[in-house]
Amino acid sequence: MQKLQLWKLSAMSIESVIDWDEMFEYLPGTVVELKEKPGVLYQIDYYEAMMVPPIWLVGDPHPRYPHQLRVVSRQEVQVCELEPELSLV
């Protein structure tokens, strides 16, 4: 019983440290600019919530913090369709 409670506490603490708003702000495909290099654009490869810093850019070997980036465009962001697909059942 004690192990189960400890597991629940550790799972809750992991969920509490994930910034879901930030995660959805920096979705894969979002075009960003490095604030330290104006005009240099990158596309977000992925956001790894358990990494510090969490944002990986295509073609950049170093992960980045959100405060280092400025969102330029979300045009290429992949999102799910909101319309239901027809089923042949």
Residue pairs with C-beta under 8 A, 6 or more apart in sequence:
14 50
18 49
19 49
22 47
22 54
22 66
23 47
23 49
23 54
25 66
25 71
26 32
26 44
26 47
26 54
26 55
26 66
26 69
26 71
27 44
27 47
27 74
27 77
27 78
27 79
28 44
28 45
28 46
28 47
28 77
28 78
29 43
29 44
29 74
29 76
29 77
29 78
30 43
30 44
30 71
30 73
30 74
30 76
30 77
31 41
31 42
31 43
31 44
31 71
31 72
31 73
31 74
31 75
31 76
32 41
32 42
32 43
32 44
32 57
32 69
32 70
32 71
32 72
33 39
33 40
33 41
33 42
33 69
33 70
33 72
34 40
34 42
34 64
34 68
34 69
35 67
35 68
35 69
35 70
36 68
41 72
42 57
42 58
42 59
42 60
43 57
43 58
43 76
44 55
44 56
44 57
44 58
45 56
45 57
45 58
46 56
47 54
47 55
47 56
48 54
48 55
48 56
48 63
51 63
53 63
53 64
53 65
53 68
54 63
54 65
54 66
55 63
55 64
55 65
55 66
55 69
56 63
56 64
57 64
